[in-house]
Amino acid sequence: MCRSIKTLRPPVLPQEATEDDIRAAALQYVRKVSGFREPAAHNREVFERAVDAVAEATAALLAGLEVRGAGRRG
């Protein structure tokens, strides 16, 4: 259905995750959980809201993580 969601934090990802990286991971997650690659028209709005919410939560998580030896990010 979709590729594995990649780790978005250093040192696994050498640079800081971009908004596009975060959005792509959120989309993959929502696709996997919902079982829809592309939702039907009547489900599109809730699908997009879910992607937005997951992307926002992911950005907050990455901003708050402390990577040992690297100090606090964000």
DOKE-473706 format. One record per residue (C-alpha): x, y, z. Coordinates in steps of 0.001 Angstrom, whole numbers, plus 500000, padded with zeros to 6 digits. Layout:
N
XYZ
...
END
This chain:
74
500000500000500000
502731502507500890
506432502552501625
507724502489505148
507691505856506858
511296506991507286
512807508426510451
512838512223510238
515274513191512974
519034513529513041
521312511661512923
519169509291510819
518168512194508574
521331514287508187
519515517593507838
516402518949509532
513174517518508120
511426519810505665
507699520516505573
507555518290502491
509252515425504385
506786515796507258
503758516019504966
504852512937502994
505214510919506206
501801512133507419
500204511162504109
501747507690504267
500484507243507823
496917508313506988
496891506104503894
498004503108505945
495533503677508782
492553504477506542
493271501806503953
492762504339501163
495475505452498784
493123508092497377
489867508622499273
486511508914497540
485158512435497136
482889512063500174
485924511177502356
488429513662500912
487869516453503464
488265514221506530
491270512519504907
492999515880504278
492206517093507809
493799513936509175
496940514464507077
497138518072508335
496707516982511969
499336514238511707
501767516620509991
501237519212512727
501771516637515482
504888515342513717
506368518840513407
505687519470517113
507303516162518045
510415516835515973
510709520381517348
510553519093520922
512888516110520656
516259516333522315
518947514402520493
521762513355522831
524858515429522329
523098517802519940
521149519951522412
517519520858521956
516208521321518444
513731523885517304
END
